[in-house]
Amino acid sequence: MKFIINRELLLTPLQKIVGVIEKRQTMPILSNVLICIKENTLTLTGTDLEIQLITTIQPDSCESGEITVPARKLLDIVRLLPDEAIIKFELKDDKAKIISGRSRFSLSTLAADNYPEFSEAELENKFVINAGTLKFALDKTVFCMGNQDVRYYLNGLLLHISNNTLNLVASDGHRLSFYEDNIGVATGYEARIILPRKGVLELSRLLDDDEAELDIQFSSSNIRISVKNLIFSAKLVDAEYPDFNKVFDQPFLNSIHIQKHVLKDALTRVAILANEKFKGVSCQISKGLLKLNSYNPEHDEAEEELIIEYNDEPFSIAFNAQYLLDAVSNLDSELAVLTIASNGSSCFIDEPEPKPYKFIVMPMCL
């Protein structure tokens, strides 16, 4: 097999493929990218057996065949070649020969026959969504996903389709982000699936064209997303996502209105002297005033007073400062609206005008 291709045509697909491949693999061949040429089309495949990415390219010229080569070494070679360089790739005696200008490289290979097949069940559900819409929804939710939580179903993102309504939910047990929007077409079914954390992060990275249309197919165990010359596949988390709807169905105190940048700056300053492990900040709320306090085991203390719009009974509550900062930073409006449950069990962080997303932070004990 051999092919000739412009560096720019090969570089971007390779970068996307390498993002899926783990640096440390139990199977050496999983560190390789599968290169397949068939019917004048070059196909690159990378997988870690949980996520797979396939991309197709049209080379300048080619001869059929398939082989696997070390993915990161190939990427480094292509990346460091001059712009618009012409790359000649040829398989000779179990070695991949790469020639570009005065540069010569020889890479070890492993047979394509040994490349593991990515198992997929029949994908019975499907819908189409704009890539920009899904990218926006992911940006507003992924920061709340769990990371290596023992409750493994939290290490991912809930995708809930109910006819023409799309819900995305992420939570690490201490905070929650919720997104709801209309996808514009009736699907005729209801389904709940959990995408794994790594798959969500890779998918968000791949969505670089807001105008593209995504063709999404899924079953109870797999999801496949096609966009342009890319096919992204992932195995789903086999679990039930906890019922979060109860947090919405409860009485609340009057909302607190405050300028977003004022709250962010104050939280950032007060958090400097908070306990490094828990980042706890006490909030004392009274009519027209929010007082933020923090302290640490070294007996350092910080205090900030902020003017707010609030005319209800005074109360005190404490939060992880970083969780509040993450939520407030993801607001698009310049005004933040904080609504605390009457029993002090949660705080909604929202905007004055209705938006498809909401953030919730649970309180903590200091």
ZAKOL-240918 format. One record per atom (N, C-alpha, C): x, y, z; residue in three letters. Coordinates in steps of 0.2 Angstrom, whole numbers, padded with zeros to 4 digits, always signed. Layout:
XYZala ...
This chain:
+0004-0006+0000met +0000+0000+0000met +0004+0006+0000met +0002+0012-0003lys +0005+0018-0003lys +0000+0024-0004lys +0002+0030-0002phe -0002+0035-0004phe +0002+0042-0004phe +0000+0047-0007ile +0003+0053-0007ile -0002+0058-0005ile +0000+0063+0000ile -0005+0067+0002ile -0002+0074+0005ile -0006+0079+0005asn -0003+0086+0007asn -0003+0085+0015asn +0002+0088+0018arg +0002+0088+0026arg -0004+0091+0029arg -0007+0096+0027glu -0013+0099+0030glu -0019+0094+0030glu -0019+0090+0025leu -0025+0086+0024leu -0025+0080+0029leu -0018+0078+0031leu -0017+0073+0036leu -0017+0075+0043leu -0014+0081+0044leu -0013+0083+0051leu -0019+0084+0055leu -0024+0087+0053thr -0030+0088+0057thr -0034+0082+0059thr -0035+0077+0054pro -0038+0071+0056pro -0034+0067+0061pro -0027+0067+0060leu -0023+0063+0065leu -0023+0066+0072leu -0023+0072+0072gln -0024+0076+0079gln -0030+0073+0083gln -0036+0073+0079lys -0042+0071+0082lys -0042+0063+0084lys -0039+0059+0080ile -0038+0052+0081ile -0034+0051+0087ile -0028+0054+0088val -0024+0053+0094val -0027+0055+0100val -0032+0060+0100gly -0035+0062+0106gly -0039+0056+0109gly -0041+0051+0105val -0045+0045+0108val -0040+0040+0110val -0034+0040+0108ile -0030+0034+0110ile -0026+0036+0116ile -0027+0031+0121glu -0023+0032+0127glu -0016+0031+0127glu -0012+0034+0131lys -0005+0034+0130lys -0002+0027+0133lys -0005+0024+0138arg -0003+0018+0141arg -0009+0013+0139arg -0007+0008+0135gln -0012+0003+0133gln -0010-0004+0135gln -0015-0008+0137thr -0013-0015+0139thr -0012-0019+0133thr -0014-0017+0127met -0013-0020+0120met -0009-0015+0116met -0003-0017+0114pro +0002-0013+0110pro -0002-0010+0104pro -0006-0014+0101ile -0009-0012+0094ile -0014-0006+0096ile -0016-0005+0102leu -0021+0000+0103leu -0017+0007+0103leu -0011+0007+0103ser -0007+0013+0103ser -0006+0015+0096ser -0008+0011+0091asn -0007+0012+0084asn -0014+0015+0081asn -0013+0018+0075val -0018+0021+0071val -0019+0016+0065val -0025+0014+0064leu -0026+0009+0058leu -0027+0013+0052leu -0023+0012+0047ile -0023+0016+0041ile -0025+0011+0035ile -0031+0012+0032cys -0034+0008+0027cys -0035+0012+0021cys -0033+0009+0015ile -0035+0012+0009ile -0039+0008+0005ile -0045+0010+0003lys -0049+0006-0001lys -0053+0011-0006lys -0054+0009-0012glu -0058+0013-0017glu -0056+0021-0017glu -0049+0022-0017asn -0046+0028-0017asn -0048+0033-0011asn -0050+0030-0006thr -0051+0033+0000thr -0047+0031+0006thr -0044+0036+0010leu -0039+0034+0015leu -0043+0035+0022leu -0044+0029+0026thr -0047+0029+0032thr -0043+0028+0038thr -0043+0033+0043leu -0039+0032+0049leu -0044+0030+0055leu -0042+0025+0059thr -0046+0023+0064thr -0042+0023+0071thr -0044+0025+0076gly -0041+0025+0083gly -0046+0023+0088gly -0044+0019+0093thr -0049+0017+0098thr -0045+0015+0104thr -0049+0015+0110asp -0046+0012+0116asp -0051+0007+0118asp -0055+0004+0114leu -0061-0001+0115leu -0067+0002+0118leu -0066+0008+0121glu -0072+0011+0124glu -0075+0017+0120glu -0070+0020+0116ile -0072+0025+0111ile -0068+0024+0105ile -0071+0025+0099gln -0068+0025+0093gln -0069+0031+0088gln -0064+0033+0085leu -0065+0038+0080leu -0063+0036+0073leu -0067+0037+0068ile -0065+0035+0061ile -0065+0041+0057ile -0060+0043+0053thr -0060+0049+0048thr -0058+0046+0042thr -0061+0050+0036thr -0059+0048+0029thr -0056+0054+0026thr -0051+0053+0022ile -0048+0058+0018ile -0047+0056+0011ile -0047+0060+0006gln -0045+0059-0001gln -0038+0061-0003gln -0034+0056-0003pro -0027+0057-0005pro -0026+0059-0012pro -0020+0062-0014asp -0019+0064-0021asp -0018+0058-0025asp -0015+0053-0022ser -0015+0046-0026ser -0014+0041-0021ser -0016+0034-0022cys -0015+0029-0017cys -0015+0022-0021cys -0013+0017-0017glu -0014+0010-0019glu -0017+0007-0013glu -0021+0002-0014ser -0025-0001-0008ser -0021-0005-0004ser -0023-0006+0003gly -0020-0009+0008gly -0021-0007+0015gly -0019-0010+0020glu -0020-0008+0027glu -0015-0010+0031glu -0013-0006+0036ile -0008-0007+0041ile -0009-0003+0047ile -0006-0004+0053thr -0006+0000+0059thr +0001+0003+0060thr +0001+0009+0062val +0008+0012+0064val +0007+0016+0070val +0012+0017+0074pro +0012+0021+0081pro +0009+0028+0079pro +0003+0029+0083ala -0001+0035+0081ala +0003+0042+0083ala +0006+0042+0089arg +0009+0048+0091arg +0015+0050+0088arg +0019+0044+0086lys +0025+0045+0082lys +0023+0048+0075lys +0018+0045+0072leu +0016+0048+0065leu +0014+0055+0066leu +0010+0057+0071leu +0007+0063+0072leu +0013+0068+0073leu +0018+0066+0077asp +0024+0071+0078asp +0028+0072+0072asp +0028+0067+0067ile +0032+0068+0061ile +0028+0073+0057ile +0022+0071+0056val +0018+0076+0051val +0017+0083+0054val +0017+0084+0061arg +0016+0090+0064arg +0022+0094+0063arg +0028+0091+0063leu +0034+0095+0062leu +0037+0096+0055leu +0033+0093+0050leu +0035+0094+0043leu +0033+0102+0041leu +0036+0104+0036pro +0034+0111+0034pro +0027+0112+0032pro +0024+0118+0032asp +0017+0119+0030asp +0017+0117+0022asp +0011+0114+0021glu +0010+0112+0014glu +0015+0107+0011glu +0019+0103+0015ala +0023+0098+0013ala +0019+0093+0010ala +0022+0089+0005ile +0019+0083+0001ile +0022+0077+0005ile +0018+0073+0007ile +0020+0067+0011ile +0019+0061+0007ile +0024+0057+0006lys +0024+0050+0003lys +0024+0045+0008lys +0019+0041+0008phe +0019+0035+0013phe +0019+0029+0009phe +0023+0024+0011glu +0023+0017+0008glu +0025+0012+0013glu +0022+0006+0012leu +0023+0000+0016leu +0028-0004+0012leu +0034-0005+0016lys +0039-0010+0013lys +0042-0014+0018lys +0042-0021+0017asp +0045-0025+0022asp +0043-0024+0029asp +0036-0024+0030asp +0034-0022+0037asp +0036-0016+0040asp +0039-0011+0036lys +0040-0005+0039lys +0037+0001+0035lys +0034+0006+0038ala +0031+0011+0035ala +0036+0017+0033ala +0037+0018+0027lys +0042+0023+0025lys +0038+0029+0023lys +0041+0035+0026ile +0038+0041+0025ile +0043+0046+0023ile +0042+0049+0017ile +0046+0053+0013ile +0043+0060+0012ile +0046+0065+0014ser +0044+0072+0013ser +0050+0077+0012ser +0051+0079+0005gly +0057+0083+0004gly +0063+0079+0005gly +0067+0082+0009arg +0074+0079+0011arg +0073+0075+0017arg +0067+0074+0020ser +0066+0070+0026ser +0064+0063+0025ser +0067+0058+0029arg +0065+0051+0028arg +0064+0048+0035arg +0059+0044+0035phe +0057+0041+0042phe +0055+0034+0040phe +0056+0030+0045ser +0054+0023+0045ser +0051+0021+0051ser +0045+0019+0051leu +0041+0017+0057leu +0039+0009+0057leu +0040+0006+0063ser +0038-0001+0064ser +0030-0001+0063ser +0028-0007+0061thr +0021-0008+0060thr +0018-0014+0064thr +0012-0015+0064leu +0008-0021+0067leu +0003-0022+0062leu +0002-0029+0060ala -0003-0031+0055ala -0010-0028+0057ala -0014-0026+0052ala -0020-0023+0053ala -0025-0029+0055ala -0024-0035+0053asp -0028-0041+0055asp -0029-0041+0062asp -0024-0039+0066asn -0024-0040+0073asn -0027-0034+0077asn -0030-0029+0073tyr -0033-0023+0076tyr -0040-0025+0078tyr -0041-0023+0085pro -0047-0026+0088pro -0054-0022+0085pro -0059-0026+0084glu -0065-0023+0081glu -0069-0020+0087glu -0072-0014+0085phe -0076-0011+0090phe -0083-0013+0090phe -0085-0017+0095ser -0092-0020+0095ser -0097-0015+0096ser -0102-0015+0092glu -0108-0011+0092glu -0115-0015+0092glu -0119-0013+0096ala -0126-0016+0095ala -0130-0013+0090ala -0135-0015+0088glu -0140-0012+0083glu -0142-0005+0086glu -0141+0000+0082leu -0143+0007+0085leu -0150+0008+0082leu -0155+0007+0087glu -0162+0008+0085glu -0165+0015+0085glu -0161+0019+0089asn -0164+0026+0090asn -0160+0031+0086asn -0163+0036+0083lys -0159+0041+0080lys -0162+0048+0080lys -0158+0053+0079phe -0161+0060+0078phe -0155+0064+0075phe -0157+0070+0073val -0152+0075+0070val -0152+0081+0074val -0146+0084+0075ile -0146+0090+0079ile -0140+0095+0076ile -0141+0101+0077asn -0135+0106+0074asn -0129+0105+0079asn -0123+0105+0076ala -0117+0104+0080ala -0116+0110+0085ala -0118+0116+0083gly -0117+0122+0087gly -0122+0121+0093gly -0128+0119+0092thr -0132+0118+0098thr -0130+0113+0103thr -0127+0107+0100leu -0125+0102+0105leu -0118+0104+0108leu -0114+0108+0105lys -0108+0110+0108lys -0110+0115+0113lys -0114+0120+0112phe -0116+0125+0117phe -0119+0121+0124phe -0123+0116+0122ala -0126+0112+0128ala -0121+0108+0132ala -0116+0105+0128leu -0110+0102+0132leu -0106+0107+0136leu -0105+0113+0133asp -0101+0118+0137asp -0104+0120+0143asp -0111+0120+0143lys -0114+0122+0149lys -0115+0116+0154lys -0113+0110+0153thr -0114+0105+0157thr -0108+0101+0159thr -0103+0100+0155val -0098+0095+0156val -0094+0097+0163val -0094+0103+0165phe -0089+0105+0171phe -0092+0102+0177phe -0098+0100+0177cys -0101+0097+0183cys -0100+0089+0183cys -0098+0086+0178met -0097+0079+0178met -0092+0076+0184met -0094+0071+0186gly -0089+0067+0191gly -0083+0065+0188gly -0078+0065+0192asn -0071+0062+0189asn -0068+0057+0194asn -0069+0051+0192gln -0066+0045+0196gln -0070+0044+0202gln -0077+0046+0202asp -0081+0045+0207asp -0083+0037+0208asp -0084+0035+0214val -0085+0028+0215val -0092+0026+0212val -0097+0032+0212arg -0103+0031+0209arg -0102+0032+0202arg -0100+0027+0198tyr -0098+0027+0191tyr -0102+0031+0187tyr -0109+0030+0188tyr -0114+0033+0184tyr -0113+0041+0184tyr -0110+0044+0189leu -0109+0051+0189leu -0103+0053+0185leu -0099+0048+0183asn -0093+0050+0179asn -0095+0050+0171asn -0100+0054+0170gly -0103+0054+0163gly -0108+0059+0163gly -0112+0059+0157leu -0117+0064+0156leu -0123+0061+0154leu -0129+0063+0157leu -0135+0060+0155leu -0138+0064+0149leu -0140+0060+0144leu -0143+0062+0138leu -0150+0059+0138leu -0155+0064+0139his -0162+0062+0139his -0166+0064+0133his -0169+0060+0129ile -0173+0062+0123ile -0180+0060+0125ile -0185+0065+0125ser -0192+0064+0126ser -0195+0067+0120ser -0197+0063+0115asn -0200+0066+0108asn -0195+0071+0105asn -0197+0078+0106asn -0193+0083+0103asn -0189+0087+0108asn -0189+0085+0114thr -0185+0088+0119thr -0179+0085+0121thr -0173+0089+0121leu -0167+0086+0123leu -0165+0089+0130leu -0163+0084+0135asn -0161+0086+0141asn -0154+0083+0142asn -0149+0087+0144leu -0142+0085+0146leu -0142+0087+0154leu -0139+0082+0158val -0138+0083+0165val -0131+0080+0167val -0128+0084+0171ala -0121+0082+0173ala -0121+0084+0181ala -0118+0079+0185ser -0118+0080+0192ser -0112+0076+0195ser -0108+0079+0200asp -0103+0075+0204asp -0106+0074+0211asp -0112+0075+0212gly -0115+0074+0219gly -0115+0080+0223gly -0111+0085+0221his -0111+0091+0225his -0114+0097+0221his -0114+0096+0215arg -0117+0102+0210arg -0120+0098+0204arg -0124+0102+0201leu -0128+0099+0195leu -0129+0104+0190leu -0128+0103+0184ser -0130+0107+0178ser -0135+0104+0174ser -0140+0108+0172phe -0146+0105+0168phe -0147+0109+0162phe -0148+0106+0156tyr -0149+0109+0150tyr -0155+0106+0147tyr -0160+0110+0144glu -0166+0108+0141glu -0167+0112+0135glu -0168+0109+0129asp -0170+0113+0123asp -0174+0108+0118asp -0177+0112+0113asn -0181+0108+0108asn -0177+0107+0102asn -0176+0101+0100ile -0172+0099+0094ile -0176+0100+0088ile -0182+0103+0088gly -0185+0105+0082gly -0189+0099+0078gly -0188+0093+0080val -0191+0088+0076val -0194+0082+0081val -0199+0080+0080ala -0202+0074+0084ala -0198+0068+0083ala -0196+0065+0088thr -0192+0058+0087thr -0197+0052+0088thr -0203+0053+0092gly -0207+0048+0093gly -0205+0043+0098gly -0200+0045+0102tyr -0198+0040+0107tyr -0195+0044+0113tyr -0194+0040+0119glu -0191+0043+0125glu -0186+0038+0127glu -0180+0041+0128ala -0174+0037+0130ala -0169+0041+0134ala -0166+0037+0139arg -0161+0040+0143arg -0155+0036+0143arg -0149+0039+0141ile -0142+0036+0141ile -0137+0040+0144ile -0132+0036+0147ile -0126+0040+0150ile -0120+0039+0146ile -0117+0045+0143leu -0111+0045+0140leu -0105+0045+0144leu -0100+0041+0143pro -0094+0041+0148pro -0090+0048+0147pro -0087+0050+0153arg -0084+0056+0154arg -0079+0057+0148arg -0074+0052+0146lys -0069+0053+0141lys -0073+0055+0134lys -0078+0051+0133gly -0082+0052+0127gly -0085+0059+0126gly -0087+0061+0132val -0090+0068+0132val -0085+0073+0130val -0079+0073+0133leu -0074+0078+0132leu -0071+0077+0125leu -0071+0071+0123glu -0068+0071+0116glu -0073+0073+0111glu -0080+0072+0112leu -0085+0074+0107leu -0085+0082+0107leu -0084+0085+0113ser -0085+0092+0114ser -0079+0095+0110ser -0073+0092+0110arg -0067+0094+0106arg -0068+0093+0099arg -0072+0088+0097leu -0072+0087+0089leu -0077+0092+0086leu -0082+0095+0090leu -0087+0099+0087leu -0084+0106+0086leu -0081+0107+0080asp -0078+0113+0079asp -0081+0117+0073asp -0087+0115+0071asp -0090+0118+0065asp -0098+0119+0068asp -0099+0125+0070asp -0106+0126+0073asp -0112+0125+0067asp -0110+0125+0061glu -0115+0125+0056glu -0117+0118+0054glu -0112+0113+0056ala -0113+0106+0054ala -0119+0103+0057ala -0122+0098+0053glu -0127+0094+0056glu -0125+0087+0059glu -0127+0085+0064leu -0125+0079+0068leu -0130+0073+0067leu -0128+0068+0064asp -0133+0062+0064asp -0131+0057+0070asp -0136+0057+0075ile -0134+0053+0081ile -0139+0047+0081ile -0135+0041+0082gln -0139+0035+0082gln -0137+0032+0089gln -0141+0029+0092phe -0139+0025+0099phe -0144+0020+0101phe -0141+0015+0105ser -0145+0010+0108ser -0144+0010+0115ser -0146+0005+0119ser -0145+0006+0126ser -0137+0005+0128ser -0133+0003+0124ser -0126+0001+0125ser -0121+0005+0121ser -0123+0008+0116asn -0118+0012+0111asn -0121+0018+0108asn -0117+0023+0106ile -0119+0029+0103ile -0114+0030+0097ile -0117+0032+0091arg -0113+0034+0086arg -0115+0041+0083arg -0110+0045+0082ile -0112+0052+0080ile -0108+0053+0073ile -0111+0055+0068ser -0108+0056+0061ser -0108+0063+0060ser -0103+0066+0058val -0102+0073+0056val -0097+0074+0050val -0099+0076+0044lys -0095+0077+0039lys -0091+0070+0038lys -0084+0070+0038asn -0080+0064+0037asn -0078+0061+0043asn -0081+0062+0049leu -0080+0059+0055leu -0085+0054+0058leu -0084+0049+0061ile -0088+0045+0064ile -0086+0043+0071ile -0089+0046+0076phe -0087+0045+0083phe -0092+0040+0086phe -0089+0035+0090ser -0093+0030+0093ser -0091+0029+0100ser -0095+0027+0104ala -0093+0026+0111ala -0098+0021+0115ala -0095+0017+0119lys -0099+0013+0123lys -0102+0017+0129lys -0109+0015+0131leu -0112+0019+0136leu -0111+0016+0143leu -0112+0021+0148val -0112+0018+0155val -0118+0014+0156val -0117+0008+0158asp -0123+0004+0160asp -0125+0005+0167asp -0130+0010+0168ala -0132+0011+0174ala -0138+0016+0173ala -0142+0017+0179glu -0148+0021+0179glu -0145+0028+0182glu -0147+0033+0179tyr -0145+0040+0182tyr -0150+0042+0188tyr -0147+0044+0193pro -0152+0046+0199pro -0157+0051+0197pro -0163+0051+0200asp -0168+0055+0199asp -0167+0062+0202asp -0166+0067+0198phe -0164+0074+0200phe -0170+0078+0201phe -0176+0076+0198asn -0181+0081+0198asn -0184+0084+0204asn -0183+0080+0210lys -0185+0082+0216lys -0182+0089+0218lys -0176+0090+0216val -0173+0097+0218val -0177+0103+0215val -0180+0102+0210phe -0184+0107+0207phe -0191+0108+0210phe -0193+0103+0213asp -0200+0103+0216asp -0200+0104+0224asp -0198+0110+0226gln -0198+0112+0233gln -0199+0120+0233gln -0201+0122+0239pro -0201+0129+0240pro -0194+0133+0240pro -0194+0139+0238phe -0188+0143+0238phe -0189+0150+0241phe -0183+0152+0244leu -0183+0159+0246leu -0183+0164+0240leu -0184+0170+0242asn -0184+0176+0237asn -0177+0176+0233asn -0177+0177+0227ser -0170+0177+0223ser -0166+0182+0225ser -0159+0181+0225ile -0154+0186+0226ile -0151+0188+0219ile -0151+0195+0218his -0148+0197+0211his -0142+0201+0213his -0137+0199+0209ile -0130+0202+0210ile -0126+0202+0203ile -0122+0207+0202gln -0118+0208+0196gln -0113+0202+0196gln -0113+0199+0190lys -0109+0193+0190lys -0101+0194+0191lys -0099+0199+0188his -0092+0200+0189his -0090+0202+0196his -0095+0206+0200val -0093+0208+0207val -0093+0201+0211val -0098+0197+0210leu -0098+0190+0214leu -0092+0186+0212leu -0090+0186+0206lys -0084+0182+0204lys -0078+0184+0207lys -0077+0191+0207asp -0071+0194+0210asp -0070+0193+0217asp -0076+0194+0221ala -0076+0193+0228ala -0075+0186+0230ala -0078+0181+0227leu -0077+0174+0228leu -0070+0172+0227leu -0067+0175+0222thr -0060+0173+0220thr -0055+0176+0226thr -0056+0182+0228arg -0052+0184+0234arg -0053+0181+0240arg -0059+0179+0242val -0061+0176+0248val -0058+0169+0248val -0058+0166+0243ala -0056+0159+0242ala -0049+0158+0244ala -0045+0163+0243ile -0038+0163+0244ile -0036+0160+0251ile -0040+0162+0256leu -0039+0160+0263leu -0044+0155+0265leu -0047+0152+0261ala -0052+0146+0263ala -0047+0140+0264ala -0050+0135+0267asn -0047+0129+0268asn -0045+0126+0261asn -0039+0124+0260glu -0037+0122+0253glu -0040+0116+0251glu -0042+0111+0256lys -0045+0105+0254lys -0053+0106+0252lys -0056+0110+0256phe -0064+0110+0255phe -0066+0117+0252phe -0062+0122+0252lys -0063+0129+0249lys -0070+0131+0251lys -0071+0131+0257gly -0078+0133+0260gly -0078+0140+0261gly -0084+0143+0259val -0085+0150+0260val -0092+0151+0263val -0092+0155+0269ser -0099+0156+0272ser -0102+0162+0269ser -0109+0162+0268cys -0112+0167+0265cys -0118+0169+0270cys -0117+0175+0273gln -0122+0178+0277gln -0126+0183+0273gln -0133+0182+0273ile -0137+0186+0268ile -0142+0189+0272ile -0143+0196+0271ser -0148+0200+0274ser -0150+0205+0269ser -0155+0209+0271lys -0158+0214+0266lys -0153+0218+0263lys -0152+0218+0257gly -0147+0222+0253gly -0140+0220+0254gly -0138+0215+0258leu -0131+0214+0259leu -0129+0206+0259leu -0124+0205+0256leu -0121+0198+0256leu -0114+0198+0259leu -0113+0195+0264lys -0106+0195+0268lys -0103+0188+0266lys -0097+0188+0263leu -0093+0182+0262leu -0088+0181+0267leu -0087+0175+0270asn -0081+0174+0275asn -0078+0168+0273asn -0071+0168+0275ser -0068+0161+0274ser -0062+0161+0279ser -0060+0155+0281tyr -0055+0155+0286tyr -0051+0148+0285tyr -0045+0147+0288asn -0042+0141+0287asn -0039+0138+0293asn -0036+0132+0293pro -0033+0130+0300pro -0027+0134+0302pro -0024+0138+0298glu -0019+0143+0300glu -0021+0149+0303glu -0028+0149+0304his -0031+0155+0307his -0031+0161+0303his -0030+0161+0297asp -0031+0166+0292asp -0039+0167+0291asp -0041+0174+0290glu -0048+0175+0288glu -0048+0180+0283glu -0054+0180+0279ala -0055+0184+0274ala -0063+0186+0274ala -0065+0192+0273glu -0072+0195+0273glu -0073+0200+0267glu -0078+0199+0264glu -0081+0203+0259glu -0088+0205+0260glu -0090+0211+0259glu -0097+0213+0259glu -0099+0216+0252glu -0105+0213+0250leu -0107+0215+0243leu -0114+0217+0244leu -0116+0222+0239ile -0123+0225+0239ile -0127+0220+0234ile -0133+0218+0237ile -0137+0214+0233ile -0144+0216+0233ile -0148+0213+0228glu -0155+0215+0228glu -0159+0209+0232glu -0161+0210+0238tyr -0164+0205+0242tyr -0168+0208+0248tyr -0174+0206+0249asn -0178+0209+0254asn -0182+0204+0258asn -0179+0198+0260asp -0182+0193+0264asp -0179+0192+0270asp -0180+0187+0274glu -0177+0186+0280glu -0170+0184+0280glu -0166+0186+0285pro -0159+0185+0284pro -0157+0177+0286pro -0152+0175+0283phe -0150+0168+0284phe -0143+0167+0282phe -0140+0161+0285ser -0133+0160+0283ser -0132+0153+0280ser -0128+0152+0275ile -0127+0146+0272ile -0119+0146+0269ile -0117+0140+0268ala -0110+0139+0266ala -0109+0135+0260ala -0104+0137+0255phe -0104+0133+0249phe -0096+0132+0248phe -0095+0128+0243asn -0088+0127+0240asn -0087+0133+0235asn -0082+0137+0237ala -0081+0143+0233ala -0080+0141+0225ala -0076+0136+0224gln -0075+0134+0217gln -0081+0132+0213gln -0085+0128+0217tyr -0092+0126+0213tyr -0096+0132+0212tyr -0096+0137+0216leu -0100+0143+0215leu -0097+0147+0209leu -0090+0148+0209leu -0086+0151+0204leu -0088+0148+0197leu -0087+0141+0197asp -0088+0138+0190asp -0095+0139+0187asp -0100+0139+0192ala -0107+0140+0189ala -0108+0147+0187ala -0106+0152+0191val -0107+0159+0189val -0103+0161+0183val -0097+0158+0182ser -0093+0159+0176ser -0096+0157+0170ser -0101+0152+0170asn -0104+0149+0164asn -0110+0153+0163asn -0112+0158+0166leu -0118+0162+0165leu -0116+0167+0159leu -0121+0168+0154asp -0119+0173+0149asp -0121+0180+0151asp -0126+0181+0155ser -0129+0187+0157ser -0124+0191+0162ser -0124+0197+0162glu -0120+0201+0167glu -0123+0201+0174glu -0129+0198+0175leu -0132+0198+0181leu -0134+0191+0183leu -0131+0189+0189ala -0132+0182+0192ala -0138+0182+0197ala -0142+0177+0196val -0148+0176+0200val -0147+0170+0205val -0147+0171+0211leu -0146+0165+0216leu -0153+0164+0219leu -0155+0158+0219thr -0161+0156+0222thr -0160+0150+0227thr -0161+0151+0233ile -0159+0146+0238ile -0166+0143+0241ile -0166+0136+0241ala -0171+0132+0244ala -0173+0134+0251ala -0179+0134+0253ser -0181+0136+0259ser -0178+0132+0265ser -0177+0125+0263asn -0174+0121+0268asn -0166+0121+0268asn -0163+0126+0264gly -0156+0126+0263gly -0152+0121+0260gly -0156+0116+0256ser -0153+0110+0253ser -0150+0112+0246ser -0151+0117+0243ser -0148+0118+0237ser -0148+0126+0235ser -0144+0128+0230cys -0144+0135+0227cys -0144+0135+0220cys -0150+0137+0217phe -0150+0138+0210phe -0146+0144+0207phe -0142+0144+0202ile -0139+0149+0199ile -0141+0150+0192ile -0144+0156+0191asp -0148+0157+0185asp -0147+0164+0182asp -0151+0166+0177glu -0150+0172+0174glu -0157+0175+0174glu -0158+0182+0174pro -0164+0185+0174pro -0169+0183+0169pro -0166+0182+0163glu -0171+0180+0157glu -0170+0172+0156glu -0176+0169+0155pro -0176+0162+0154pro -0170+0159+0149pro -0167+0154+0151lys -0161+0151+0147lys -0162+0144+0147lys -0160+0140+0142pro -0161+0133+0142pro -0156+0129+0148pro -0152+0133+0151tyr -0148+0130+0156tyr -0149+0132+0163tyr -0148+0128+0168lys -0148+0130+0175lys -0142+0127+0179lys -0139+0130+0184phe -0134+0127+0188phe -0136+0126+0195phe -0135+0121+0199ile -0137+0120+0206ile -0130+0118+0210ile -0130+0121+0215val -0124+0120+0220val -0127+0118+0227val -0125+0112+0229met -0127+0110+0236met -0123+0113+0241met -0126+0115+0247pro -0122+0118+0253pro -0117+0113+0256pro -0113+0116+0260met -0108+0112+0264met -0108+0114+0271met -0106+0110+0276cys -0105+0112+0283cys -0098+0115+0284cys -0097+0120+0288leu -0091+0123+0290leu -0090+0122+0297leu 
